[in-house]
Amino acid sequence: MGLPGHRRTSSDKRRRAAQDFLERLQIATCPNCKAAIKPHHVCKQCGTYKGRQVLNIDRRTARLVKKVEKRAKAAPAPKQTSKA
Ligand SMILES: [Zn+2]
């Protein structure tokens, strides 16, 4: 089995550990709708990238609405008893 050729000194360890930190998350704003987005990513709010419409948001929301309606049908919301 291989063995370490040299002893790792405390400064070796510390120098390596100096790189082990989390970088702050970069956040950009969408030029179209000003929503917070990741840089170089499609805006999930309006579906644009570099000023081009690349996602059909209307179709996506329609699909979401359908999903929610389906869920509501499967488990109907508790009946509201109004005492007023
Ligand atoms: Zn946007």
PDB file of the backbone (N, CA, C, O) and the ligand in Angstrom, with CONECT records:
HET     ZN  A 101       1
ATOM      1  N   MET A   1       0.833  -1.203   0.000  1.00  0.00           N
ATOM      2  CA  MET A   1       0.000   0.000   0.000  1.00  0.00           C
ATOM      3  C   MET A   1       0.863   1.246   0.000  1.00  0.00           C
ATOM      4  O   MET A   1       1.930   1.272   0.613  1.00  0.00           O
ATOM      5  N   GLY A   2       0.404   2.271  -0.684  1.00  0.00           N
ATOM      6  CA  GLY A   2       1.187   3.504  -0.757  1.00  0.00           C
ATOM      7  C   GLY A   2       1.222   4.246   0.555  1.00  0.00           C
ATOM      8  O   GLY A   2       0.264   4.238   1.328  1.00  0.00           O
ATOM      9  N   LEU A   3       2.337   4.880   0.786  1.00  0.00           N
ATOM     10  CA  LEU A   3       2.484   5.684   1.998  1.00  0.00           C
ATOM     11  C   LEU A   3       2.787   7.121   1.609  1.00  0.00           C
ATOM     12  O   LEU A   3       3.354   7.369   0.545  1.00  0.00           O
ATOM     13  N   PRO A   4       2.419   8.058   2.449  1.00  0.00           N
ATOM     14  CA  PRO A   4       2.738   9.463   2.153  1.00  0.00           C
ATOM     15  C   PRO A   4       4.243   9.662   2.129  1.00  0.00           C
ATOM     16  O   PRO A   4       4.951   9.225   3.036  1.00  0.00           O
ATOM     17  N   GLY A   5       4.726  10.322   1.089  1.00  0.00           N
ATOM     18  CA  GLY A   5       6.166  10.523   0.947  1.00  0.00           C
ATOM     19  C   GLY A   5       6.730  11.448   1.993  1.00  0.00           C
ATOM     20  O   GLY A   5       7.877  11.303   2.415  1.00  0.00           O
ATOM     21  N   HIS A   6       5.912  12.413   2.418  1.00  0.00           N
ATOM     22  CA  HIS A   6       6.410  13.402   3.375  1.00  0.00           C
ATOM     23  C   HIS A   6       5.342  13.713   4.396  1.00  0.00           C
ATOM     24  O   HIS A   6       4.146  13.549   4.158  1.00  0.00           O
ATOM     25  N   ARG A   7       5.803  14.157   5.514  1.00  0.00           N
ATOM     26  CA  ARG A   7       4.884  14.567   6.567  1.00  0.00           C
ATOM     27  C   ARG A   7       4.182  15.854   6.132  1.00  0.00           C
ATOM     28  O   ARG A   7       4.823  16.770   5.618  1.00  0.00           O
ATOM     29  N   ARG A   8       2.865  15.923   6.340  1.00  0.00           N
ATOM     30  CA  ARG A   8       2.114  17.173   6.069  1.00  0.00           C
ATOM     31  C   ARG A   8       2.279  18.091   7.272  1.00  0.00           C
ATOM     32  O   ARG A   8       1.818  17.787   8.372  1.00  0.00           O
ATOM     33  N   THR A   9       2.923  19.184   7.053  1.00  0.00           N
ATOM     34  CA  THR A   9       3.145  20.109   8.168  1.00  0.00           C
ATOM     35  C   THR A   9       1.854  20.878   8.469  1.00  0.00           C
ATOM     36  O   THR A   9       0.922  20.878   7.665  1.00  0.00           O
ATOM     37  N   SER A  10       1.811  21.520   9.611  1.00  0.00           N
ATOM     38  CA  SER A  10       0.623  22.289   9.989  1.00  0.00           C
ATOM     39  C   SER A  10       0.376  23.412   8.998  1.00  0.00           C
ATOM     40  O   SER A  10      -0.772  23.753   8.714  1.00  0.00           O
ATOM     41  N   SER A  11       1.466  23.997   8.461  1.00  0.00           N
ATOM     42  CA  SER A  11       1.261  25.074   7.487  1.00  0.00           C
ATOM     43  C   SER A  11       0.733  24.520   6.173  1.00  0.00           C
ATOM     44  O   SER A  11      -0.041  25.195   5.493  1.00  0.00           O
ATOM     45  N   ASP A  12       1.140  23.284   5.790  1.00  0.00           N
ATOM     46  CA  ASP A  12       0.570  22.617   4.609  1.00  0.00           C
ATOM     47  C   ASP A  12      -0.931  22.499   4.770  1.00  0.00           C
ATOM     48  O   ASP A  12      -1.702  22.849   3.876  1.00  0.00           O
ATOM     49  N   LYS A  13      -1.335  21.992   5.943  1.00  0.00           N
ATOM     50  CA  LYS A  13      -2.763  21.779   6.209  1.00  0.00           C
ATOM     51  C   LYS A  13      -3.518  23.105   6.146  1.00  0.00           C
ATOM     52  O   LYS A  13      -4.587  23.208   5.543  1.00  0.00           O
ATOM     53  N   ARG A  14      -2.929  24.115   6.787  1.00  0.00           N
ATOM     54  CA  ARG A  14      -3.624  25.411   6.864  1.00  0.00           C
ATOM     55  C   ARG A  14      -3.721  26.067   5.489  1.00  0.00           C
ATOM     56  O   ARG A  14      -4.732  26.687   5.160  1.00  0.00           O
ATOM     57  N   ARG A  15      -2.656  25.926   4.682  1.00  0.00           N
ATOM     58  CA  ARG A  15      -2.675  26.527   3.347  1.00  0.00           C
ATOM     59  C   ARG A  15      -3.768  25.868   2.492  1.00  0.00           C
ATOM     60  O   ARG A  15      -4.483  26.548   1.757  1.00  0.00           O
ATOM     61  N   ARG A  16      -3.888  24.523   2.599  1.00  0.00           N
ATOM     62  CA  ARG A  16      -4.923  23.815   1.846  1.00  0.00           C
ATOM     63  C   ARG A  16      -6.306  24.241   2.359  1.00  0.00           C
ATOM     64  O   ARG A  16      -7.213  24.511   1.571  1.00  0.00           O
ATOM     65  N   ALA A  17      -6.454  24.297   3.698  1.00  0.00           N
ATOM     66  CA  ALA A  17      -7.749  24.607   4.290  1.00  0.00           C
ATOM     67  C   ALA A  17      -8.192  26.034   3.966  1.00  0.00           C
ATOM     68  O   ALA A  17      -9.380  26.349   4.028  1.00  0.00           O
ATOM     69  N   ALA A  18      -7.227  26.898   3.619  1.00  0.00           N
ATOM     70  CA  ALA A  18      -7.566  28.281   3.297  1.00  0.00           C
ATOM     71  C   ALA A  18      -8.447  28.373   2.057  1.00  0.00           C
ATOM     72  O   ALA A  18      -9.118  29.385   1.855  1.00  0.00           O
ATOM     73  N   GLN A  19      -8.458  27.320   1.213  1.00  0.00           N
ATOM     74  CA  GLN A  19      -9.292  27.314   0.005  1.00  0.00           C
ATOM     75  C   GLN A  19     -10.675  26.736   0.270  1.00  0.00           C
ATOM     76  O   GLN A  19     -11.566  26.853  -0.571  1.00  0.00           O
ATOM     77  N   ASP A  20     -10.865  26.111   1.435  1.00  0.00           N
ATOM     78  CA  ASP A  20     -12.113  25.383   1.711  1.00  0.00           C
ATOM     79  C   ASP A  20     -13.151  26.295   2.324  1.00  0.00           C
ATOM     80  O   ASP A  20     -13.473  26.179   3.506  1.00  0.00           O
ATOM     81  N   PHE A  21     -13.669  27.194   1.526  1.00  0.00           N
ATOM     82  CA  PHE A  21     -14.728  28.065   2.028  1.00  0.00           C
ATOM     83  C   PHE A  21     -15.803  28.164   0.958  1.00  0.00           C
ATOM     84  O   PHE A  21     -15.539  27.933  -0.222  1.00  0.00           O
ATOM     85  N   LEU A  22     -16.989  28.501   1.367  1.00  0.00           N
ATOM     86  CA  LEU A  22     -18.096  28.650   0.437  1.00  0.00           C
ATOM     87  C   LEU A  22     -18.057  30.038  -0.175  1.00  0.00           C
ATOM     88  O   LEU A  22     -17.818  31.033   0.510  1.00  0.00           O
ATOM     89  N   GLU A  23     -18.294  30.086  -1.471  1.00  0.00           N
ATOM     90  CA  GLU A  23     -18.356  31.386  -2.122  1.00  0.00           C
ATOM     91  C   GLU A  23     -19.758  31.933  -2.040  1.00  0.00           C
ATOM     92  O   GLU A  23     -20.738  31.189  -2.048  1.00  0.00           O
ATOM     93  N   ARG A  24     -19.837  33.223  -1.963  1.00  0.00           N
ATOM     94  CA  ARG A  24     -21.137  33.870  -1.890  1.00  0.00           C
ATOM     95  C   ARG A  24     -21.899  33.652  -3.192  1.00  0.00           C
ATOM     96  O   ARG A  24     -21.335  33.754  -4.281  1.00  0.00           O
ATOM     97  N   LEU A  25     -23.208  33.347  -3.062  1.00  0.00           N
ATOM     98  CA  LEU A  25     -24.047  33.110  -4.223  1.00  0.00           C
ATOM     99  C   LEU A  25     -24.188  34.390  -5.044  1.00  0.00           C
ATOM    100  O   LEU A  25     -24.517  35.453  -4.517  1.00  0.00           O
ATOM    101  N   GLN A  26     -23.931  34.264  -6.346  1.00  0.00           N
ATOM    102  CA  GLN A  26     -24.058  35.420  -7.226  1.00  0.00           C
ATOM    103  C   GLN A  26     -25.513  35.563  -7.674  1.00  0.00           C
ATOM    104  O   GLN A  26     -26.142  34.586  -8.078  1.00  0.00           O
ATOM    105  N   ILE A  27     -26.030  36.759  -7.601  1.00  0.00           N
ATOM    106  CA  ILE A  27     -27.409  37.008  -8.006  1.00  0.00           C
ATOM    107  C   ILE A  27     -27.440  38.166  -8.989  1.00  0.00           C
ATOM    108  O   ILE A  27     -26.861  39.223  -8.738  1.00  0.00           O
ATOM    109  N   ALA A  28     -28.120  37.960 -10.110  1.00  0.00           N
ATOM    110  CA  ALA A  28     -28.310  39.020 -11.102  1.00  0.00           C
ATOM    111  C   ALA A  28     -29.786  39.374 -11.150  1.00  0.00           C
ATOM    112  O   ALA A  28     -30.618  38.669 -10.579  1.00  0.00           O
ATOM    113  N   THR A  29     -30.109  40.456 -11.824  1.00  0.00           N
ATOM    114  CA  THR A  29     -31.519  40.812 -11.980  1.00  0.00           C
ATOM    115  C   THR A  29     -31.903  40.658 -13.449  1.00  0.00           C
ATOM    116  O   THR A  29     -31.119  40.956 -14.350  1.00  0.00           O
ATOM    117  N   CYS A  30     -33.113  40.190 -13.663  1.00  0.00           N
ATOM    118  CA  CYS A  30     -33.625  40.010 -15.017  1.00  0.00           C
ATOM    119  C   CYS A  30     -33.817  41.375 -15.667  1.00  0.00           C
ATOM    120  O   CYS A  30     -34.497  42.227 -15.094  1.00  0.00           O
ATOM    121  N   PRO A  31     -33.236  41.612 -16.852  1.00  0.00           N
ATOM    122  CA  PRO A  31     -33.414  42.915 -17.508  1.00  0.00           C
ATOM    123  C   PRO A  31     -34.842  43.143 -17.971  1.00  0.00           C
ATOM    124  O   PRO A  31     -35.241  44.280 -18.224  1.00  0.00           O
ATOM    125  N   ASN A  32     -35.615  42.068 -18.084  1.00  0.00           N
ATOM    126  CA  ASN A  32     -36.993  42.181 -18.560  1.00  0.00           C
ATOM    127  C   ASN A  32     -37.969  42.473 -17.426  1.00  0.00           C
ATOM    128  O   ASN A  32     -38.767  43.406 -17.517  1.00  0.00           O
ATOM    129  N   CYS A  33     -37.910  41.665 -16.342  1.00  0.00           N
ATOM    130  CA  CYS A  33     -38.905  41.829 -15.282  1.00  0.00           C
ATOM    131  C   CYS A  33     -38.279  42.186 -13.942  1.00  0.00           C
ATOM    132  O   CYS A  33     -38.994  42.326 -12.950  1.00  0.00           O
ATOM    133  N   LYS A  34     -36.954  42.337 -13.891  1.00  0.00           N
ATOM    134  CA  LYS A  34     -36.230  42.749 -12.686  1.00  0.00           C
ATOM    135  C   LYS A  34     -36.282  41.732 -11.557  1.00  0.00           C
ATOM    136  O   LYS A  34     -35.990  42.069 -10.409  1.00  0.00           O
ATOM    137  N   ALA A  35     -36.648  40.497 -11.864  1.00  0.00           N
ATOM    138  CA  ALA A  35     -36.652  39.459 -10.838  1.00  0.00           C
ATOM    139  C   ALA A  35     -35.220  39.020 -10.559  1.00  0.00           C
ATOM    140  O   ALA A  35     -34.352  39.157 -11.421  1.00  0.00           O
ATOM    141  N   ALA A  36     -34.964  38.494  -9.365  1.00  0.00           N
ATOM    142  CA  ALA A  36     -33.637  37.992  -9.018  1.00  0.00           C
ATOM    143  C   ALA A  36     -33.417  36.655  -9.712  1.00  0.00           C
ATOM    144  O   ALA A  36     -34.213  35.729  -9.554  1.00  0.00           O
ATOM    145  N   ILE A  37     -32.323  36.556 -10.491  1.00  0.00           N
ATOM    146  CA  ILE A  37     -32.028  35.319 -11.219  1.00  0.00           C
ATOM    147  C   ILE A  37     -30.565  34.962 -11.038  1.00  0.00           C
ATOM    148  O   ILE A  37     -29.756  35.791 -10.623  1.00  0.00           O
ATOM    149  N   LYS A  38     -30.235  33.711 -11.357  1.00  0.00           N
ATOM    150  CA  LYS A  38     -28.838  33.298 -11.380  1.00  0.00           C
ATOM    151  C   LYS A  38     -28.212  33.853 -12.666  1.00  0.00           C
ATOM    152  O   LYS A  38     -28.878  33.882 -13.701  1.00  0.00           O
ATOM    153  N   PRO A  39     -26.950  34.291 -12.624  1.00  0.00           N
ATOM    154  CA  PRO A  39     -26.318  34.782 -13.844  1.00  0.00           C
ATOM    155  C   PRO A  39     -26.234  33.681 -14.899  1.00  0.00           C
ATOM    156  O   PRO A  39     -25.990  32.522 -14.562  1.00  0.00           O
ATOM    157  N   HIS A  40     -26.428  34.020 -16.141  1.00  0.00           N
ATOM    158  CA  HIS A  40     -26.358  33.095 -17.283  1.00  0.00           C
ATOM    159  C   HIS A  40     -27.440  32.023 -17.221  1.00  0.00           C
ATOM    160  O   HIS A  40     -27.255  30.917 -17.729  1.00  0.00           O
ATOM    161  N   HIS A  41     -28.580  32.355 -16.592  1.00  0.00           N
ATOM    162  CA  HIS A  41     -29.691  31.418 -16.520  1.00  0.00           C
ATOM    163  C   HIS A  41     -30.951  32.080 -17.077  1.00  0.00           C
ATOM    164  O   HIS A  41     -31.085  33.303 -17.075  1.00  0.00           O
ATOM    165  N   VAL A  42     -31.863  31.243 -17.551  1.00  0.00           N
ATOM    166  CA  VAL A  42     -33.141  31.744 -18.038  1.00  0.00           C
ATOM    167  C   VAL A  42     -33.942  32.272 -16.848  1.00  0.00           C
ATOM    168  O   VAL A  42     -33.950  31.658 -15.781  1.00  0.00           O
ATOM    169  N   CYS A  43     -34.608  33.395 -17.029  1.00  0.00           N
ATOM    170  CA  CYS A  43     -35.473  33.927 -15.982  1.00  0.00           C
ATOM    171  C   CYS A  43     -36.706  33.052 -15.890  1.00  0.00           C
ATOM    172  O   CYS A  43     -37.415  32.860 -16.878  1.00  0.00           O
ATOM    173  N   LYS A  44     -36.965  32.516 -14.695  1.00  0.00           N
ATOM    174  CA  LYS A  44     -38.111  31.618 -14.529  1.00  0.00           C
ATOM    175  C   LYS A  44     -39.415  32.399 -14.360  1.00  0.00           C
ATOM    176  O   LYS A  44     -40.503  31.829 -14.433  1.00  0.00           O
ATOM    177  N   GLN A  45     -39.293  33.702 -14.135  1.00  0.00           N
ATOM    178  CA  GLN A  45     -40.501  34.508 -13.974  1.00  0.00           C
ATOM    179  C   GLN A  45     -41.121  34.841 -15.324  1.00  0.00           C
ATOM    180  O   GLN A  45     -42.326  34.683 -15.518  1.00  0.00           O
ATOM    181  N   CYS A  46     -40.282  35.306 -16.264  1.00  0.00           N
ATOM    182  CA  CYS A  46     -40.821  35.741 -17.555  1.00  0.00           C
ATOM    183  C   CYS A  46     -40.315  34.879 -18.714  1.00  0.00           C
ATOM    184  O   CYS A  46     -40.774  35.049 -19.844  1.00  0.00           O
ATOM    185  N   GLY A  47     -39.376  33.954 -18.462  1.00  0.00           N
ATOM    186  CA  GLY A  47     -38.925  33.024 -19.484  1.00  0.00           C
ATOM    187  C   GLY A  47     -38.068  33.637 -20.568  1.00  0.00           C
ATOM    188  O   GLY A  47     -38.074  33.155 -21.701  1.00  0.00           O
ATOM    189  N   THR A  48     -37.316  34.708 -20.248  1.00  0.00           N
ATOM    190  CA  THR A  48     -36.454  35.312 -21.258  1.00  0.00           C
ATOM    191  C   THR A  48     -34.987  35.035 -20.930  1.00  0.00           C
ATOM    192  O   THR A  48     -34.615  34.831 -19.774  1.00  0.00           O
ATOM    193  N   TYR A  49     -34.171  35.034 -21.974  1.00  0.00           N
ATOM    194  CA  TYR A  49     -32.729  34.928 -21.820  1.00  0.00           C
ATOM    195  C   TYR A  49     -32.092  35.820 -22.870  1.00  0.00           C
ATOM    196  O   TYR A  49     -32.389  35.685 -24.057  1.00  0.00           O
ATOM    197  N   LYS A  50     -31.219  36.734 -22.451  1.00  0.00           N
ATOM    198  CA  LYS A  50     -30.560  37.688 -23.344  1.00  0.00           C
ATOM    199  C   LYS A  50     -31.582  38.430 -24.213  1.00  0.00           C
ATOM    200  O   LYS A  50     -31.357  38.661 -25.402  1.00  0.00           O
ATOM    201  N   GLY A  51     -32.710  38.797 -23.592  1.00  0.00           N
ATOM    202  CA  GLY A  51     -33.719  39.567 -24.306  1.00  0.00           C
ATOM    203  C   GLY A  51     -34.592  38.751 -25.237  1.00  0.00           C
ATOM    204  O   GLY A  51     -35.462  39.306 -25.909  1.00  0.00           O
ATOM    205  N   ARG A  52     -34.375  37.420 -25.292  1.00  0.00           N
ATOM    206  CA  ARG A  52     -35.194  36.568 -26.153  1.00  0.00           C
ATOM    207  C   ARG A  52     -36.160  35.770 -25.300  1.00  0.00           C
ATOM    208  O   ARG A  52     -35.821  35.360 -24.190  1.00  0.00           O
ATOM    209  N   GLN A  53     -37.381  35.543 -25.818  1.00  0.00           N
ATOM    210  CA  GLN A  53     -38.352  34.697 -25.127  1.00  0.00           C
ATOM    211  C   GLN A  53     -37.998  33.245 -25.442  1.00  0.00           C
ATOM    212  O   GLN A  53     -38.113  32.811 -26.588  1.00  0.00           O
ATOM    213  N   VAL A  54     -37.569  32.496 -24.426  1.00  0.00           N
ATOM    214  CA  VAL A  54     -37.142  31.114 -24.673  1.00  0.00           C
ATOM    215  C   VAL A  54     -38.038  30.102 -23.974  1.00  0.00           C
ATOM    216  O   VAL A  54     -37.962  28.910 -24.272  1.00  0.00           O
ATOM    217  N   LEU A  55     -38.888  30.550 -23.050  1.00  0.00           N
ATOM    218  CA  LEU A  55     -39.821  29.645 -22.373  1.00  0.00           C
ATOM    219  C   LEU A  55     -41.233  30.156 -22.575  1.00  0.00           C
ATOM    220  O   LEU A  55     -41.496  31.358 -22.520  1.00  0.00           O
ATOM    221  N   ASN A  56     -42.136  29.215 -22.811  1.00  0.00           N
ATOM    222  CA  ASN A  56     -43.542  29.590 -22.928  1.00  0.00           C
ATOM    223  C   ASN A  56     -44.154  29.552 -21.534  1.00  0.00           C
ATOM    224  O   ASN A  56     -44.598  28.503 -21.068  1.00  0.00           O
ATOM    225  N   ILE A  57     -44.173  30.709 -20.873  1.00  0.00           N
ATOM    226  CA  ILE A  57     -44.626  30.793 -19.488  1.00  0.00           C
ATOM    227  C   ILE A  57     -46.125  30.524 -19.388  1.00  0.00           C
ATOM    228  O   ILE A  57     -46.583  29.904 -18.429  1.00  0.00           O
ATOM    229  N   ASP A  58     -46.889  30.989 -20.379  1.00  0.00           N
ATOM    230  CA  ASP A  58     -48.343  30.795 -20.339  1.00  0.00           C
ATOM    231  C   ASP A  58     -48.686  29.313 -20.302  1.00  0.00           C
ATOM    232  O   ASP A  58     -49.558  28.888 -19.544  1.00  0.00           O
ATOM    233  N   ARG A  59     -47.986  28.520 -21.135  1.00  0.00           N
ATOM    234  CA  ARG A  59     -48.246  27.088 -21.183  1.00  0.00           C
ATOM    235  C   ARG A  59     -47.855  26.425 -19.866  1.00  0.00           C
ATOM    236  O   ARG A  59     -48.520  25.505 -19.387  1.00  0.00           O
ATOM    237  N   ARG A  60     -46.749  26.923 -19.291  1.00  0.00           N
ATOM    238  CA  ARG A  60     -46.283  26.342 -18.032  1.00  0.00           C
ATOM    239  C   ARG A  60     -47.273  26.620 -16.912  1.00  0.00           C
ATOM    240  O   ARG A  60     -47.583  25.730 -16.120  1.00  0.00           O
ATOM    241  N   THR A  61     -47.771  27.850 -16.841  1.00  0.00           N
ATOM    242  CA  THR A  61     -48.736  28.184 -15.794  1.00  0.00           C
ATOM    243  C   THR A  61     -50.035  27.423 -16.019  1.00  0.00           C
ATOM    244  O   THR A  61     -50.691  27.010 -15.062  1.00  0.00           O
ATOM    245  N   ALA A  62     -50.407  27.236 -17.289  1.00  0.00           N
ATOM    246  CA  ALA A  62     -51.619  26.473 -17.588  1.00  0.00           C
ATOM    247  C   ALA A  62     -51.485  25.051 -17.063  1.00  0.00           C
ATOM    248  O   ALA A  62     -52.432  24.489 -16.512  1.00  0.00           O
ATOM    249  N   ARG A  63     -50.296  24.475 -17.239  1.00  0.00           N
ATOM    250  CA  ARG A  63     -50.027  23.115 -16.771  1.00  0.00           C
ATOM    251  C   ARG A  63     -50.097  23.077 -15.244  1.00  0.00           C
ATOM    252  O   ARG A  63     -50.631  22.133 -14.662  1.00  0.00           O
ATOM    253  N   LEU A  64     -49.551  24.114 -14.602  1.00  0.00           N
ATOM    254  CA  LEU A  64     -49.556  24.189 -13.141  1.00  0.00           C
ATOM    255  C   LEU A  64     -50.976  24.277 -12.609  1.00  0.00           C
ATOM    256  O   LEU A  64     -51.334  23.611 -11.637  1.00  0.00           O
ATOM    257  N   VAL A  65     -51.789  25.119 -13.268  1.00  0.00           N
ATOM    258  CA  VAL A  65     -53.184  25.296 -12.855  1.00  0.00           C
ATOM    259  C   VAL A  65     -53.918  23.968 -12.955  1.00  0.00           C
ATOM    260  O   VAL A  65     -54.694  23.605 -12.072  1.00  0.00           O
ATOM    261  N   LYS A  66     -53.660  23.244 -14.053  1.00  0.00           N
ATOM    262  CA  LYS A  66     -54.284  21.945 -14.283  1.00  0.00           C
ATOM    263  C   LYS A  66     -53.922  20.977 -13.151  1.00  0.00           C
ATOM    264  O   LYS A  66     -54.769  20.240 -12.648  1.00  0.00           O
ATOM    265  N   LYS A  67     -52.629  21.000 -12.763  1.00  0.00           N
ATOM    266  CA  LYS A  67     -52.127  20.125 -11.712  1.00  0.00           C
ATOM    267  C   LYS A  67     -52.826  20.428 -10.385  1.00  0.00           C
ATOM    268  O   LYS A  67     -53.243  19.518  -9.669  1.00  0.00           O
ATOM    269  N   VAL A  68     -52.947  21.721 -10.071  1.00  0.00           N
ATOM    270  CA  VAL A  68     -53.569  22.139  -8.814  1.00  0.00           C
ATOM    271  C   VAL A  68     -55.034  21.746  -8.794  1.00  0.00           C
ATOM    272  O   VAL A  68     -55.552  21.283  -7.778  1.00  0.00           O
ATOM    273  N   GLU A  69     -55.703  21.937  -9.939  1.00  0.00           N
ATOM    274  CA  GLU A  69     -57.119  21.578 -10.029  1.00  0.00           C
ATOM    275  C   GLU A  69     -57.316  20.075  -9.830  1.00  0.00           C
ATOM    276  O   GLU A  69     -58.259  19.639  -9.170  1.00  0.00           O
ATOM    277  N   LYS A  70     -56.405  19.296 -10.414  1.00  0.00           N
ATOM    278  CA  LYS A  70     -56.467  17.841 -10.301  1.00  0.00           C
ATOM    279  C   LYS A  70     -56.322  17.430  -8.842  1.00  0.00           C
ATOM    280  O   LYS A  70     -57.031  16.547  -8.358  1.00  0.00           O
ATOM    281  N   ARG A  71     -55.391  18.084  -8.147  1.00  0.00           N
ATOM    282  CA  ARG A  71     -55.137  17.778  -6.740  1.00  0.00           C
ATOM    283  C   ARG A  71     -56.361  18.152  -5.888  1.00  0.00           C
ATOM    284  O   ARG A  71     -56.723  17.430  -4.959  1.00  0.00           O
ATOM    285  N   ALA A  72     -56.980  19.272  -6.213  1.00  0.00           N
ATOM    286  CA  ALA A  72     -58.149  19.735  -5.460  1.00  0.00           C
ATOM    287  C   ALA A  72     -59.312  18.763  -5.654  1.00  0.00           C
ATOM    288  O   ALA A  72     -60.113  18.551  -4.745  1.00  0.00           O
ATOM    289  N   LYS A  73     -59.394  18.173  -6.859  1.00  0.00           N
ATOM    290  CA  LYS A  73     -60.459  17.227  -7.163  1.00  0.00           C
ATOM    291  C   LYS A  73     -60.265  15.940  -6.362  1.00  0.00           C
ATOM    292  O   LYS A  73     -61.220  15.368  -5.837  1.00  0.00           O
ATOM    293  N   ALA A  74     -58.999  15.495  -6.279  1.00  0.00           N
ATOM    294  CA  ALA A  74     -58.676  14.250  -5.582  1.00  0.00           C
ATOM    295  C   ALA A  74     -58.947  14.364  -4.083  1.00  0.00           C
ATOM    296  O   ALA A  74     -59.498  13.448  -3.473  1.00  0.00           O
ATOM    297  N   ALA A  75     -58.555  15.494  -3.497  1.00  0.00           N
ATOM    298  CA  ALA A  75     -58.773  15.724  -2.064  1.00  0.00           C
ATOM    299  C   ALA A  75     -59.450  17.070  -1.893  1.00  0.00           C
ATOM    300  O   ALA A  75     -58.773  18.092  -1.777  1.00  0.00           O
ATOM    301  N   PRO A  76     -60.781  17.086  -1.876  1.00  0.00           N
ATOM    302  CA  PRO A  76     -61.479  18.383  -1.801  1.00  0.00           C
ATOM    303  C   PRO A  76     -61.149  19.138  -0.516  1.00  0.00           C
ATOM    304  O   PRO A  76     -60.972  18.545   0.548  1.00  0.00           O
ATOM    305  N   ALA A  77     -61.074  20.428  -0.641  1.00  0.00           N
ATOM    306  CA  ALA A  77     -60.742  21.293   0.493  1.00  0.00           C
ATOM    307  C   ALA A  77     -61.830  21.187   1.557  1.00  0.00           C
ATOM    308  O   ALA A  77     -63.003  21.029   1.218  1.00  0.00           O
ATOM    309  N   PRO A  78     -61.460  21.270   2.857  1.00  0.00           N
ATOM    310  CA  PRO A  78     -62.461  21.178   3.918  1.00  0.00           C
ATOM    311  C   PRO A  78     -63.521  22.264   3.791  1.00  0.00           C
ATOM    312  O   PRO A  78     -63.221  23.416   3.477  1.00  0.00           O
ATOM    313  N   LYS A  79     -64.758  21.873   4.041  1.00  0.00           N
ATOM    314  CA  LYS A  79     -65.863  22.801   3.882  1.00  0.00           C
ATOM    315  C   LYS A  79     -65.792  23.924   4.901  1.00  0.00           C
ATOM    316  O   LYS A  79     -65.510  23.709   6.080  1.00  0.00           O
ATOM    317  N   GLN A  80     -66.055  25.115   4.418  1.00  0.00           N
ATOM    318  CA  GLN A  80     -66.000  26.296   5.304  1.00  0.00           C
ATOM    319  C   GLN A  80     -67.376  26.496   5.938  1.00  0.00           C
ATOM    320  O   GLN A  80     -68.378  26.646   5.238  1.00  0.00           O
ATOM    321  N   THR A  81     -67.409  26.497   7.258  1.00  0.00           N
ATOM    322  CA  THR A  81     -68.685  26.729   7.954  1.00  0.00           C
ATOM    323  C   THR A  81     -68.747  28.183   8.379  1.00  0.00           C
ATOM    324  O   THR A  81     -67.988  28.644   9.231  1.00  0.00           O
ATOM    325  N   SER A  82     -69.669  28.880   7.763  1.00  0.00           N
ATOM    326  CA  SER A  82     -69.786  30.312   8.074  1.00  0.00           C
ATOM    327  C   SER A  82     -70.850  30.517   9.158  1.00  0.00           C
ATOM    328  O   SER A  82     -71.998  30.094   9.020  1.00  0.00           O
ATOM    329  N   LYS A  83     -70.438  31.165  10.212  1.00  0.00           N
ATOM    330  CA  LYS A  83     -71.366  31.456  11.330  1.00  0.00           C
ATOM    331  C   LYS A  83     -71.515  32.952  11.493  1.00  0.00           C
ATOM    332  O   LYS A  83     -71.365  33.483  12.593  1.00  0.00           O
ATOM    333  N   ALA A  84     -71.806  33.621  10.418  1.00  0.00           N
ATOM    334  CA  ALA A  84     -71.923  35.074  10.505  1.00  0.00           C
ATOM    335  C   ALA A  84     -73.203  35.550   9.830  1.00  0.00           C
ATOM    336  O   ALA A  84     -73.477  36.750   9.802  1.00  0.00           O
TER     337      ALA A  84
HETATM  338 ZN    ZN A 101     -37.625  38.005 -16.104  1.00  0.00          ZN2+
END
